[in-house]
Amino acid sequence: MSELIIRLGDRIRQIRKEKQLSQEELGELSGLHTNYIGQVERGEKNVTIESLEKIVVGLDISMEHLFRYIDPVDQQDELGQINELLSSRSDQDKAMVLHVIKNIFNWELSKYN
């Protein structure tokens, strides 16, 4: 299989484990057979877009989130650096950072009103 298929499978496995799901649980949530989930994670199956959509739904993530780190850019812009910093943080930390950023922007807007 191609390197891309292997990286995609690794990414699916990584997200599944972050969400503390077994292959069986992901299979149930996505409507796919457990064996198929295992084959995709090991890079043995060339997954279809339709199956990817089911896996994304089962993982409760977006396609963008799934593909975010499959082929990372070597030189990241500021937004990429922010995403990198936040990627391994808890949902609570991410919500706090969002709150802080919104407050900063609102404060800046209020200076000019």
C-alpha positions in Angstrom: 0.0 0.0 0.0 1.0 3.6 -0.4 2.6 5.7 2.3 -0.5 7.9 2.4 -2.8 4.9 3.2 -0.5 3.9 6.0 -0.4 7.4 7.4 -4.2 7.7 7.2 -4.6 4.4 9.1 -2.1 5.6 11.7 -4.1 8.8 12.1 -7.4 7.0 12.5 -5.8 4.7 15.1 -4.3 7.7 17.0 -7.6 9.6 17.1 -9.5 6.4 18.1 -7.1 5.9 21.0 -7.3 9.5 22.1 -11.1 9.1 22.3 -10.5 5.9 24.2 -12.5 3.8 21.8 -11.8 0.2 20.9 -12.0 -0.9 17.2 -15.2 -2.7 18.1 -16.7 0.6 19.5 -15.6 2.6 16.5 -17.1 -0.1 14.2 -20.4 0.2 15.9 -20.4 4.0 15.9 -19.4 4.1 12.2 -21.5 1.2 11.0 -18.5 -0.6 9.7 -17.2 -4.1 10.6 -14.5 -4.3 13.2 -12.2 -6.3 10.9 -12.5 -3.5 8.3 -11.5 -0.8 10.9 -8.5 -2.9 11.8 -7.5 -3.3 8.1 -7.9 0.5 7.6 -5.8 1.3 10.6 -3.0 -1.1 9.5 -3.0 0.4 6.0 -4.2 -2.8 4.4 -7.4 -1.3 2.9 -7.6 1.5 0.4 -10.5 3.2 2.2 -13.3 4.8 0.1 -14.5 8.4 0.7 -17.9 6.9 1.8 -16.2 4.7 4.5 -14.0 7.7 5.6 -17.1 9.7 6.1 -18.6 6.9 8.3 -15.3 6.7 10.3 -15.3 10.5 10.8 -18.9 10.3 12.0 -18.0 7.5 14.4 -15.0 9.4 15.7 -17.2 12.6 16.0 -14.6 14.7 14.2 -14.4 16.6 10.9 -12.7 15.5 7.7 -10.4 18.5 8.2 -9.4 17.2 11.7 -8.7 13.7 10.3 -6.4 15.0 7.5 -4.8 17.8 9.5 -1.5 16.0 10.3 -1.3 13.5 7.5 0.8 15.6 5.3 2.1 18.5 7.5 3.7 21.5 6.0 7.3 21.9 7.0 7.1 25.7 7.6 3.9 26.5 9.4 2.3 30.0 9.4 1.1 31.4 12.7 -2.3 29.7 12.4 -0.5 26.4 11.9 1.6 27.0 14.9 -1.4 27.8 17.0 -3.1 24.6 15.8 0.0 22.6 16.6 0.1 24.0 20.2 -3.5 23.2 20.8 -3.7 19.8 19.1 -2.6 17.9 22.2 -4.4 20.0 24.8 -7.7 19.0 26.5 -11.1 20.3 25.3 -11.2 22.5 28.5 -7.8 24.1 27.6 -9.0 24.7 24.0 -12.2 26.3 25.3 -10.2 28.5 27.6 -7.9 29.7 24.8 -10.8 30.5 22.6 -12.4 32.5 25.4 -9.2 34.5 25.9 -8.8 35.2 22.2 -12.4 36.4 21.9 -11.9 38.7 24.9 -8.8 40.1 23.4 -10.5 40.8 20.1 -13.6 42.3 21.9 -11.3 44.5 24.0 -9.5 45.7 20.9 -12.7 46.5 19.1 -14.0 48.5 22.2 -10.9 50.7 22.0 -12.1 52.1 18.7 -15.8 52.5 19.6 
